[in-house]
Amino acid sequence: MKKILFLLFALLAFPGMAQEENTSAPMPEIPNTYRYRVYLTDKKESPYSLKRPGEFLSEKALQRRARLKLKVDEYDLPVSPTYINGLKEQGMKVLHCSKWNNTAVVETQDTAAANALCALPYVSRVVKVWESNNRNVSVERPERHSIITNDLKATPRFYGAGQHQIEMLNGNLLHQQGFKGEGMTIAVIDGGFYNADTLAALSKCKILGTRNFVRPDKGVYDEQSHGMMVLSCIGANAPFSLVGTAPNASFYLLVSEDGSSESLVEEDNWCAAVEYADSLGCDIITSSLGYTEFDDSATSHQYHEMDGRTAINSRSASLAASRGLLVLNSAGNSGNDQWKLIGFPADAHNILAVGAVDADGRNTLFSSLGNSADGRIKPEVMAMGGKTSLLDIDGSITQANGTSFSCPVLCGAVACLWQAFPDKRPEEIIKAVCQSGNNAQHPDNVYGYGIPDMWRAYNLLKNAK
């Protein structure tokens, strides 16, 4: 606003300035770029076979399926390479695919060519999911900190600033039994993990790998700190300063969120990240992402879609448990907004959508509400998301609000629980967690089943036949 007023003043004070002819060359027009979701009809003309699952699933993923007695099926088969090559022959740049949804995301500047893809015998539908709008939007990439604080405030309590958020769940009792996440692999799907590789409190964090589904040519540590903060809720391991809820777990850090826009393609990015986590053999996904409204309002979601089957990312989340992959997703922070409700994919089946309570166990007003459009209890459970203790970008300990943080706090505790019962399927873990909630006798659309008691969940599983 100040710049506009200054320019107006300059034109009035020096009217000759307004008459000066602009002799500089005009800026060349940049063509719009578009991304489309291409729905494929089948998985024929493919070299992949269910008889050779080792060609598309890792050994760890196959071991997880065997342990849980889950079969590899048609969903697991990759998208047909023949069809992908066909899309490329039509001038499309293929960004990534979803084998569970049998879709591909392609990029082009030729809208006519994209719409013509429907004429291909193996394409059933084409949907625009992103466009550049002729904008060169630069994503903020702050300089990496060269000086990181190691001077963390010490407390008399082992978990430091994180003591209350783990004790609220009785997750510390699992730790006392030796269950701190060893052997459990968690995929954190988020928007960026700025400085996570440099902070002292995360130096013991076992990072197995990273991948950026938004900008594949970029790393995950250079922009957006939200994912780093999420990770610190689980994996921080600085005794008497900040210890997370599963400090001995292993992690994959995956970027699916594009901070420069809000569009349907981010749901496709999320699906690709989930399937990648599955193929690697991850046990749990924590996702502090959710979608309702987009830059193109015509593509925004409606409440009637909230059935766990309509949105593409909700379909993937609903399918994950049958692959042996347990998904936790933040309920959302729309409780005070006009929307008020949970986002997508928090509406999915067979996941834990996590709302937020404060230090006294009361729901935070920002925590999104349920239920799903088809009448299921949402959110399922709650954890501390009001003034959650976590790491800041310089490594210091701070507090933040959001279901973005209640979700990973609970995720770590669930990882420790599942470590104790590795032969239980995701649905069994979810059921025990919900049954242990302090609102389990009368679940509602605010608290769901309430705040889980992980020690009670442990005993429920221990005593189950």
N, C-alpha and C positions, 0 to 999 in steps of 0.2 A: 504494500500500500504506500509506503514511504517513497519507493521508487517512482510510482505513478504520479504522486503529488509533485515530486521534484521535477519530473519531466514536464508536467503541465506548467509549473512556475517558469521553467526555462523558456518555453515556447511563448509565454505571455511577455516575459521581460525582454526577450530577444526575438522578435517576430521574424527577423530575417532568417533565423535558423530553420523555420518551418518551410521556407521557400527553397532551401538548398536542394538541388537535384541529387538523388542518390545514384552515383555513377558506378557503384560496386556491382559486380556480376550477381545475378539472382542465384539463390541457393538451388541446387538441383533437387528435383522432387524425388523422394525416396519411395519406391513402390511398397505398398502394404504387403506384409507377410501374413499368411494364414496357417492355422493348424486344424486338422480335421481328425475326428475319430471315425475310423473305417470299420464297420461291422462285417465280419466274414461269415460265410454260410456254413463252413465245415472245416475239417482239418485233413482233407485228402491231399494226395500228391505230396506226401511227406515221407522222409526217410526214418522218422522216429516211430518207435513201437513200444507198447506197454511191456513187451517181453524184454526190453533193454532199457530199463529206467535209469541206469547209471549214466546214460548219455545226456540226460537233462536234469537229473537230481544228484546232489552231492552224496557222498557216502554217509555223511552225518544226517542228512535228510532221510535217507533210506533206513538208517538205523532207528531214527525216531519213529518212522512209520511202523517198522517191525516191532519195536518195543510197545507201541500202543495198539498193535494189531489193526492197522489201517492200510487199506489197499491203495495202490497207485491206480488211478482211473483216467478217463478221457480228459477230465479237466487239467490233468498234469501234463498232457502232451503239448509241446510247444506249438505256436502258430505255424502253419505250413510255410516252409521256406520258399516253396514254389510261388505261393500267393504273394509273399513279401517281395520277391524278385519281380513279380508282375506289376506291383505297385511302383517299384522303382523304374521299371521300363516306361511307365506312364509319366515319368518326370517328377515323381514324388520323392522327397527325402523322408525316410522312415526314422522316426525318433526312438520309439520303443513300442513294445507290444504287451498285451495282456492275454495270456493263454487261458486264464480262468473265464474271461469274458469273450475270448476269441476276437479281439480287436487289435487294431494298429493305429498309432498316432502318426500322421504324416504332415509334412510342412511343404508349402508351395506359395508362390506369388500368383499362380494362375487359378483363379476360382472356377473358370469353365472346365479346366482339366480335372479339378477335384470333383466337381459335380458329375463329370462324365464317368467317374469311377463306378457309379451305380450300374453302368452298362456291362461291367465285367461279370461273368457268370458266378464268380465266387464272392461277390460283394453284395450284401443285402441292404445296407444303409450307410449314408455318410452324414456326419453331423459336424458343423463348425464348432470348435471348442476354444479358439483363441484367434485374435488378430492384433497386429501391431498398431493399427490406427495411425500409421505414419508417424509414430512417436518414437524418438530415441530415448527411452526412459533408462536412465542410468541408475543402477542399484548401488546404494551407498556401500563403499568398501573402505572402511576406516583403516588407517595405518595400523599394522600389528603392533601391539605394545612391546616395547623393548625393555621396559622395567615392569616387572610383575611383583606384586607384594607377596612376601612369604611370612609377613608378620600377622598371622592369624590370631585373633583374640582367643585365649584359652579360658576354659570354664572347668569347674570341678566335676562336670558330668562327662562321661565317656563320649556320648554322641554330640557333645557341644551344643551348638545352636539348634541341631536337629533332634534333640532329645524328646521334646514333646510330640513331634509329628510321628515318631516311630512308636512311642509309648501309647499314643492314642489308639493305635492298631494292635497293640501287644506284639508287634513284630520283634521287639527286643527279646521276648521269650523264645522265639524261634532261634535267634542268634545265640542265646545261651545254650541251646541244644546242639549247636554246631552248624546250624543252617544259615549261612550268610550269602548264599547264591553261587557257591562253587559248582562248576559244571553246567550252570544255566547260561544260555546265550540269549541276550536281549537285543532286539533291533529297535533303535530309537529313530523314528521317522519325524522329521521336523524341517525347519527352514534354514538352519545353519548352526555351526558349532564354534563360533568365533573364539579363538584362544584356548580351546579345550585341550590342545596338545602342549600348552605351555604352563598351565596352572599347577602349583604345587599340590593342592588338595586333590587333583585328578591324576597325579603322576603315577599312582599305583593302579589306575583304571586300565583294565585289560581290553584294549581296542583291537579287535580282530581284523577290521577292515572298514572302508568308507566308500560311499558312492554318491554322486550328485546327479539326480535325474532331471534337474531343471537346466543346469548348464554343465554338461558332461566334461567340458574342458576346464572347469574350475574345481578347486578342492572344496572341502567342507569346513575348513577352519578359518576362512578369510572374511566371512561376512555373516551377519545376523547372529546375535548371541542367544536367541531364545532356546535353541537346541542345547547349547552348552549348559544353560541354567537348568533345563529339564534333566540332562544327564547328571548334574551334580546332586539332584535330589535322590538319585539311586546310587551312584558310583563314587561320590566323594569319600575319601578315606584319610581324614586328618583327625585322629583321636583327640578328644577334648576341645576341638574347634568345630568340625563338621564331619559327621559320618552319615552316609546315605543308608537307605533301607536294604540294599543288597551290595555291599562294598566289594564282595569277592566274585561277582558275576562277570561275564564277558560280554562285549558289546560290538555291534555294527552300527555305524552312524550314517544314516541315509537322509539325503535332502530331497524333499518333494515339493516344498512350498516355495512359490515365487513371490518375493517381496515387492516386486514392481507392478503387479497387477493382481486382480482377483477374477479368475475365469475357470471354466469347466475343465480345462486341460490339467489343472492341478489335481483334480480327482483321478485323472488317468495316470499322472505322475505317482500318485499315492498307490494306486493299484500295482503299478510296475514295481514300486519299492516293496510292497507286501509280498509279491510273488518272488522277488529276488531274495528276501529274507527267508521265505519258505524253502527255496531251492538250496540255500546255504545250510539249512538245518537249524535255524533259530528256533527257540522254544516259545518266546514271548515277544510281542510287539507292544511298545508304548507309543502312542500317537497323541500329541497335544494339538491336533489340527481338526478343523471342522468347517463345513461350508453351508451357507444358506443363500446369501446374496452375492451377485456377481456384477462386474462392471457393465455387462450387457444385461439389463434388468429382465429382458425377455427370457433369459436362461436361468433366472433365480428359482430356487426350489419353493414348493408350496407344501403346506402341512399335510395334505392328503398323500403326498409322496413318501411320507415318513413311515414306511412299512418294512424297512430293511431289505427291500427287493428292487426298488425303483432306481435309486441313484447308483451309478456304476461302482463307486467306492463302497457303498453300503452292501452291494451284492458280494463284493470281494471279501469284505469283513465278515459277512454272514457265512461265507464258505470256509474261512480260515480254520475254524475249529475241526472241521472234518478232515483237514490235512494234518491235524495235530499241532496247530499253531494257535496260541492263546492271545487274543487281542484285547488290550485296554485302550480306551479312547476317552479323551476329556469330553464331558457333557457339553461344555460351551459356557460362555460368559454373557449370555443374553438375557439373564433374569430381569434386568432393569430396562431392557430395550423393548421396543414395540413387538419384536418377534417373540421374545421371552423363552422360547423353546430350545431343546437340544438341537444340535446340528447334525450334519451327515459326515461321517458314517456312524455317529453315536446311536443311530436308530437301528443298527444291525442286530441280527439274531446271534445268540451264542457268543457274546462278548461281554465285557464289563465296561459300561459307560459310567464315568466317575464324576460326581459332583463335588462341590467344595463346602467345607464347614470351617468355622473359625476355631480359635484355641479352646473355646468353651463347648465345642460340638454343635453350635447352632449353624443353620444353613446361612451362607453368605448371600446377600441379596442379589449379587451378580450371577450366581450359579444358575444355569439354565434348567428349565423345568421339563417334565414329561407330561403325559405319557406318549408313547408312540401312537401314530394314527390308527393302528390296528389293535390298540388297547393293551399293549405290553407295558410292564413296569419300567419306567425310565426316569432318571438314571437308575442303574442297579444299586450302586453303593456310593459312599461318600468318604472323603479323607480330607486332611487339612490343606486347604487352599487359600485361607485367609492369613496373610502374613507368614507364608511358608519361608523357611530359612533355606538359602541356596547361595551359589557363588555369583559374584559380579564379574565383569570382563577383566578386571585387574587381579582377580583371585581373592579379593576381600569377600567377607560374608555379608549378605544383605537379606532383605525380606521382599517378597513380592506376592501379589494377589492373583489368583486365577485357577480355574480347573486345569489349566496347563500344568500346574504344579501338584495339585492333589492327585492327578493321574499317575505321574511317575513315582510319587511317594508310595502309593498303593502298589504299583507295579513291582517295586523292589520287594515288598513284603510278600506278594503273591509268588514271586520267583523263589523266595526262600521256602514257602509252603510247598511248592511243587517239587523243589529239590528233595524234600522229605518223602515225597510219594511219586517217584518218577514214572511209575506205571499207570498212574491215573490219567485219564483223558482230559482235555480242556474243559469239556462240559461238566465233568465231575468236580474239578477244581472250582469252576464258576459257581456251581450249586453249593458247595461247602462254604465258600466266601459269602454268598448271599444269605445262607441259613445262619451264619454267625453274626449277622448284622443286628444292631440294637433296635432296629425297627422291623425285624423280620416277621413279627406277629401281625403287623398291619402296614405293609408296604404302601407307599403313596407316590405321588408325582413330584414331590419335593425332595425327600430323603431316599426314595427307593426303599431298599432293605436296610438302610442306615449305615452306620460306621461298623465295618467288620472287626471282629475280634479274632485275630489270626491264630491265637492259641486255642480258641474254641473250634475254629475251622480245622486246625491240626487234629484235635481229638475227635471231631466228627469223622474225619477221613480215617483215622487210626482205628476207630471202632466200627467202621462200616464193613459189612460182610463182603 
